[in-house]
Amino acid sequence: MVRPRISTNFAISADGKISSIHHRPSGWTSKQDHQRLLELRQNADALMVGRGTLEHDQMTLTGPRNPLRCIISRTGELDPTHPIFSKPGGPIHLLVTNGEGKSLPQDPRLTIHTGTLKDFIHSLAETHHVKNLHCEGGGQLVNELAQLDLIDEFHLTVAAHTLFGGAESPTTTGKPANFLPASRHFKISYFEPRTDLGECFLSYSRA
Ligand SMILES: NC(=O)c1ccc[n+]([C@@H]2O[C@H](COP(=O)([O-])OP(=O)(O)OC[C@H]3O[C@@H](n4cnc5c(N)ncnc54)[C@H](OP(=O)(O)O)[C@@H]3O)[C@@H](O)[C@H]2O)c1
């Protein structure tokens, strides 16, 4: 299928979690981690997050190229007072996979799509000429991208100075549950250990 190149970025704890059990935002693990998040946005024609991440992290999804801001939801029940609707930024594309979207604000920048994640990603390339789609989580959304085998680049900050614990706290592919249909393999393309921070910045590309 015609599709954009898809990258994703996470900070993970020593036990491989992206958030604590109560889904408190992990925040940026260090100033450098935040800097890297901004750098990874630089090439993005579109940024994408699951509704959970949008709301827990109060993200407004901006970047130097005024990327499209894509939100994925089954229900479409977004908080109409969320700052994404009041802050300047690119067009907002909401994909609602199992509903119609409720209580949404009248925002001329907002387009609502229905259908599958796969078709939505195809339409980003086909209709909106998105070449680079950067996904900032969360685990549930990346789980479906991994199931569809659509991840080209995986960026990680290993913040092994922290343990979150908890069977219910999410990993980069969501709460530990079913296996993917098959393992997905990547090769390392960037490695920057920062002993001063107790962190390591890594990038992997699809093998
Ligand atoms: N450490 C990091 O780098 C990092 C990065 C990102 C997020 N996080 C953290 O991760 C936590 C959120 O994780 P999560 O796994 O709950 O996140 P998520 O994927 O962002 O959000 C889950 C929600 O997003 C929607 N969604 C996700 N995948 C979907 C799909 N394939 N189709 C349709 N809708 C889909 C659904 O919304 P509806 O309920 O509206 O249907 C679902 O309930 C937060 O605490 C956040 O702070 C950490």
PDBQT file of the ligand as one rigid body, heavy atoms in Angstrom, charges set to zero:
ROOT
HETATM    1  N1  LIG A 301       7.273   7.242  27.868  1.00  0.00    +0.000 N 
HETATM    2  C1  LIG A 301       6.861   7.688  26.698  1.00  0.00    +0.000 C 
HETATM    3  O1  LIG A 301       7.672   8.012  25.822  1.00  0.00    +0.000 OA
HETATM    4  C2  LIG A 301       5.395   7.785  26.406  1.00  0.00    +0.000 A 
HETATM    5  C3  LIG A 301       4.949   8.053  25.110  1.00  0.00    +0.000 A 
HETATM    6  C4  LIG A 301       3.573   8.088  24.873  1.00  0.00    +0.000 A 
HETATM    7  C5  LIG A 301       2.678   7.862  25.908  1.00  0.00    +0.000 A 
HETATM    8  N2  LIG A 301       3.150   7.609  27.151  1.00  0.00    +0.000 N 
HETATM    9  C6  LIG A 301       2.226   7.327  28.240  1.00  0.00    +0.000 C 
HETATM   10  O2  LIG A 301       1.458   6.190  27.899  1.00  0.00    +0.000 OA
HETATM   11  C7  LIG A 301       0.190   6.287  28.526  1.00  0.00    +0.000 C 
HETATM   12  C8  LIG A 301      -0.879   6.027  27.491  1.00  0.00    +0.000 C 
HETATM   13  O3  LIG A 301      -0.688   4.723  26.961  1.00  0.00    +0.000 OA
HETATM   14  P1  LIG A 301      -1.864   3.917  26.250  1.00  0.00    +0.000 P 
HETATM   15  O4  LIG A 301      -1.318   2.608  25.827  1.00  0.00    +0.000 OA
HETATM   16  O5  LIG A 301      -3.090   3.974  27.081  1.00  0.00    +0.000 OA
HETATM   17  O6  LIG A 301      -2.101   4.880  25.076  1.00  0.00    +0.000 OA
HETATM   18  P2  LIG A 301      -2.731   5.372  23.767  1.00  0.00    +0.000 P 
HETATM   19  O7  LIG A 301      -2.544   4.386  22.675  1.00  0.00    +0.000 OA
HETATM   20  O8  LIG A 301      -2.193   6.729  23.557  1.00  0.00    +0.000 OA
HETATM   21  O9  LIG A 301      -4.261   5.569  24.138  1.00  0.00    +0.000 OA
HETATM   22  C9  LIG A 301      -5.189   4.582  24.205  1.00  0.00    +0.000 C 
HETATM   23  C10 LIG A 301      -6.456   5.132  23.590  1.00  0.00    +0.000 C 
HETATM   24  O10 LIG A 301      -6.152   5.639  22.273  1.00  0.00    +0.000 OA
HETATM   25  C11 LIG A 301      -7.094   5.154  21.332  1.00  0.00    +0.000 C 
HETATM   26  N3  LIG A 301      -6.445   4.144  20.501  1.00  0.00    +0.000 N 
HETATM   27  C12 LIG A 301      -5.202   3.597  20.656  1.00  0.00    +0.000 A 
HETATM   28  N4  LIG A 301      -4.946   2.729  19.677  1.00  0.00    +0.000 NA
HETATM   29  C13 LIG A 301      -6.040   2.702  18.893  1.00  0.00    +0.000 A 
HETATM   30  C14 LIG A 301      -6.384   1.985  17.710  1.00  0.00    +0.000 A 
HETATM   31  N5  LIG A 301      -5.542   1.112  17.175  1.00  0.00    +0.000 N 
HETATM   32  N6  LIG A 301      -7.592   2.206  17.164  1.00  0.00    +0.000 NA
HETATM   33  C15 LIG A 301      -8.458   3.095  17.706  1.00  0.00    +0.000 A 
HETATM   34  N7  LIG A 301      -8.188   3.809  18.823  1.00  0.00    +0.000 NA
HETATM   35  C16 LIG A 301      -6.987   3.606  19.417  1.00  0.00    +0.000 A 
HETATM   36  C17 LIG A 301      -8.249   4.624  22.157  1.00  0.00    +0.000 C 
HETATM   37  O11 LIG A 301      -9.005   5.780  22.464  1.00  0.00    +0.000 OA
HETATM   38  P3  LIG A 301     -10.552   5.826  22.902  1.00  0.00    +0.000 P 
HETATM   39  O12 LIG A 301     -10.577   5.409  24.331  1.00  0.00    +0.000 OA
HETATM   40  O13 LIG A 301     -10.934   7.250  22.679  1.00  0.00    +0.000 OA
HETATM   41  O14 LIG A 301     -11.314   4.906  22.016  1.00  0.00    +0.000 OA
HETATM   42  C18 LIG A 301      -7.528   4.093  23.392  1.00  0.00    +0.000 C 
HETATM   43  O15 LIG A 301      -8.354   3.997  24.534  1.00  0.00    +0.000 OA
HETATM   44  C19 LIG A 301       0.085   7.672  29.125  1.00  0.00    +0.000 C 
HETATM   45  O16 LIG A 301       0.274   7.578  30.516  1.00  0.00    +0.000 OA
HETATM   46  C20 LIG A 301       1.232   8.426  28.498  1.00  0.00    +0.000 C 
HETATM   47  O17 LIG A 301       1.776   9.374  29.390  1.00  0.00    +0.000 OA
HETATM   48  C21 LIG A 301       4.482   7.572  27.420  1.00  0.00    +0.000 A 
ENDROOT
TORSDOF 0
